[in-house]
Amino acid sequence: MHQYVERLNGTVMTEELFGDRIVRFLYSRARENAPFLFRLATSARMSSLLGLYHFDLRLAPKLRGNARFLSRCGLDLAECLAPRAYFTTPRRIFERQIRYWQCRPMSEMEGGVVSPADARVVLGALAPDSPLFLKDKFFDYEELLGADRRHWLELFAQGDYAVFRLTPDKYHYNHTPVSGRVVEHYSLDGMYHSCNPGAVVEIVTPYSKNKRVVTIIDTNVAGGTAVGHVAMVEVVALMIGDIVQCYSDKGYDHPLRIRPGMFLSKGQPKSLYRPGSSTDILLFEKNRVRFSEDLQEKGRRTDVHSRFSLGFGSPLVEIEVQVRSLIAMARKQDCL
């Protein structure tokens, strides 16, 4: 069992983990007794085939016109730009576009950082003196950004981070968490490990072993959020086919690939995960942001049955957040 907390009302929810049985098999018996099978299952080709089975074949009969399935997953098609009749395939469901400017309102507070996705978030810090200190749990730090990126590794070394886990039913567009100018954008090759909490506990630092895209944003520019540099790391997972960079200044119009020199406005669509579960990681410089107090409190709850708490030996609870909702503020002494 795995539970998380709803941010808006503090309710403890039990998650029905998608594909949990096969993930548990892969990350226990197969990994230990059949390493070749495990490596094959977490390869790009097998991940694509598993995605085809789960999203384009197995789920197709359930999704087509099945209002109960949509309701159980919490999908509200009234939020979508396309009419209900459009959603005749699983891929159309999972790659849906929503009226985020209406159904995901964004705080305009100066110095505010917002969630990049509809997701379940865990907060952490790289500095040993921080109450949020979590070292080598979700990722190996140097491995995450790339060992040859010495400048960025030094810049974020003592900072804070947030890990956002998107489940398969989620809205799969990522939005920009801050406003600022792109100073670097690059991809790192890797595997396709599951982001299932059980798999994360079994395989230490899986997110830095997966294929991922890194975008470094300088927010200390005109019109920026003024929280220093922010790294946004988009991580593929089991059954994820691709990360499509498609930034739009308005709605989903005229999507652009991310490139250095671009100015990104906070809360706008930045990229799209192809169907499946996936993960976003935000890295901040030391002492530049303060996470929202309610997120910190809920993340330390001891009455929640979290696989992360059990696996890592300390209270570590995910909180359900909406894309474009406020998650952190610039520290006062750093506001411009």
N, C-alpha and C positions, 0 to 999 in steps of 0.2 A: 504494500500500500504506500501511496505517496500523497501528501496533502500540501496545500498552499493556502494563502490568505488573500481574500478579496480586499483590495485597498479601500474601496468606498465604504464598506460597512463592517469590515473586520471579521467577516464570516470565514470559518475554516471549511475548505472544500476538499473533497477527495477526488483526485484526478484518475480518470480511466486512461492509463498510459497506452498510447497507440502502438500496436505490435509488440507489447511487453513480453509476450511468451517467446517470440523468436529472438528478441533482443537478449533476454535472459539466457537463452540457449547459446547464442553466439558469444556472449561475454563471460560465460562460465565454462561449460563443457567444451565447446568448440575451441575457445582460446587456449585451454589447458591441454586438451587431448588431440585436437586436430588443428594445429596452427596454420597449416596451409589453407584449410577451409575458412578460417577466421580472416586471413589476409585476403582471400578471394572475396569474401562477403563485404569487406570494407574497401574494396577497390572501386574505382570510378565506374567501370563497366557493370559490375554486379549491383552497385547502388542504383544505377539507371534502370536495370532490369527489375529490381525490387520496387522501384517507384512506379514502373509501368504496371506491375501486378497489382499493387495496392491502390493506385489512384486511377489508372485507366482501365483496369479489368475488374478486379475484385470489388471495388466500391461502386462501379458504374451503376449496377442495378439498384443499389441502395440510394444513390444520390438523385437519380432521375425522378423528379416529381415526388420525392419522399419527404414530406413536410416534417414528419416526426424525426427523421434523421437530422435535418437541418436545425430543428428546434433543440434536439439533444446536444448538438455541437455549439449551440448558442449563436448560430448564424442568423442574422437579421437581413434578409434580402432587400428590405425597404431602405437600407442604408446605401445600397448599390446604385451606381449610375445606370447600369443596364436593367431592363425589365426582367421580371421573373422568368418569362419564356425563354430568355437567352441562356439560362443555366441548365443546359441539357447534357453537359459532360462534367466529370470531376475536375478536369483542368480549368474549365471556366469558373467553377466554384472557387478553387484555390488561388486563382490569379485575378480575382475580382477587384474592381476599383470601387471605392466608396466616396460618398460626399463628405470627406474628412473635414472640410471647412464648416460643415454644419453639425455632424455627429461626433466629431473629435475636436471640440473647441480648444484653443490654445491660449495659455496665459501670455499676456504681453509684458509681463514684469521685466524690467531691465535687469540683465544679468541672470536670467532664468535659463536653465538647461531642461530640455524636455525629452521624454521617452522616444526612442527611435522606432518603436514598434508596439503593437498589441502583443503583450508578452508577459512572462513571469520573471521577475527580476530578483537577483541576489546582489548585495552590495559587498564590496571588499576593499582592502587597502594593501599596498606593497610595503609600507613603512612598518617596521616591527613595533614602534611605539604607538601605533594607532589601535583603537578598540575594534576596528574592522579588519585588522591584519589577518590575511589568509594567504599563505605562501604555498605555491606549487600544488594547489588543489584543482583548479579549473584549467590552468595553463602554466607552462614553463615560460617565464617572462621573456627571456632572450629569444627563445624559439618562436614565441608568438609574433614578434615584430620582425624577426630575421636577425641572425647573429651579426650580419654585416652592417646593420643600421645603428652604428654606435651612437650617433648624435641623439636619435630618438630614444634609445635605450637609456642613455644618461638623463635625458630630460624628464622621462616619466618614471624613473626608477623608484622614487619614494612617494609616488602619487596614489590616488584613489582610482577605483574602477567599478564598473557595474556590468553584470552579465545578464543579458535578456534572452530567455529561451522561448522561441516561437513554437507552438504545437501545430500539428498538421491542419487543424481547423481554423487557425488564425488568418487574419488579413495579412498577406505576405509581402506587402510593400514596406520598405524601410524608409523612414523620413529623417531629415537632418536634425540632429539634436541641438545644434547651435548655429549661429550665423557667423560666417567668416570666409577666409580665402583658402583654397586648397594649395598646400605647398608641396605635397607629394602624394602620389597614388600609385599603388603597385599590388601585384598578386604574388602569392606564395603557394607552391604546390604542396599537396599532402594527400592524406587518406580521406575516407568518408565515414568516420566513426559516428555512432548514434549519439544524440544529445539527451537520450533518455537518462533520468537521474541515476538509475541503477548502473547504467553503462559508465557514466561519469565517475562514479565511486569506484567501479572495478578497474577502469583504465585511468591512472593518474595523469593529469594534464592533457586530456584528449583534444581540447579546442586548439591547442598550438600544434597539434599533429595533423589537423585537417587542412584541406585546401581553404584558402581565405584571401580576402581582399582588404587591404589597409588603405585608409584615407586619413591623411594628417591635415587638420584644419587650424589655421591661425585665426583666433577670434579677436586679437588685439589690433584690429584694423577698423577703418571708418565703417560704421554700420554693424560692427561685430558684437558678439555677446560679452567680450572682455573677460574671458576666463582662461587666458593663455592658449596654449596649443591643446587640441583635443584629437586623440586618435580614435577613429571608428573602424572596428575590425568586424567584417562580415564573414561568418564561418559557415561553410557547407556542412551537411550532416548526411547520415544514411538516408537514401532515397531522394536527396536533393540533386537536381540535374545541373543547375547553373545559378549564377548570380548575375542578373542583367542590370547594368548601370543605366539609369534612365531618369536623370534629374529634370524636373519641370518647375519653372518659376510660378506657373499658374495651373491649377488643376493637375491634369496629366498631359497637358498640351506640349507639343514640340519637345519631346524628351531628348536629352543630351547625354553623351558619355562623359563621365567625370574626367577632368584633366587639370593639371597644375595651372594655377592662375585664375581659375573660375571662382566667382563669389557664390556661395551657397546661402540661401535664406533659411532661417530656422523654421522647421515644421513642414517643409516641402518634400514631396516624394523624391527619393534619391536612387533607389534600386529595388529590384524585385527578385525574391527567391522563387525558383521553380518549385512545384509541389513537394511537400514534405515538411519535416521539422528542421529548425535551423537556429542559429545563435548570433546575436550581436554583442560585441564587447566595446565599451567605451573606456578609454584611459584618459586621466586628467593629470596635470602637473601637481606637484605637492602644494597643499595649502591654497589652492585656487578655487575650490568649490566646497560647499557644505551640503551633503545629501539631506533631503527633506526628513524632518524629525519623525514623521509618522512611518516612513519606510524603514528607518533605523529601528524603531521600537517593534514594529511587526516582524522584522527580520530576526529579532532575538527571542521571539516567543518560544516557550518550552512546552506548550500544550498542543503542538502540531506535530503530527507523525511525518516528518520529512526524511527522505532517504539521504539527503545531504547531511542532516544532523546526525543520523545514525552512522553514516560512513566516515564523516570527518571528526566525530567525537565532540562537537560543540553545537549549540543552537544555531542553525542556519536554515532559514525559512524563505521560500520564494513568495513574492507578493505580486498579485495580478495587477498590471497597470495598462492604461490605454495609451496608444500612440499620441504624441503631442501633449501629454499631461506633464505637469511640472515634477521633476525628480530631484533637482538641486538648484542652488543659488550661488552666485559668485560671493566669495567672502568679502565683507564690506571693505576691508583695507585694499582689496584688489580691483574694486569697481573703478572705471574711468569716469 
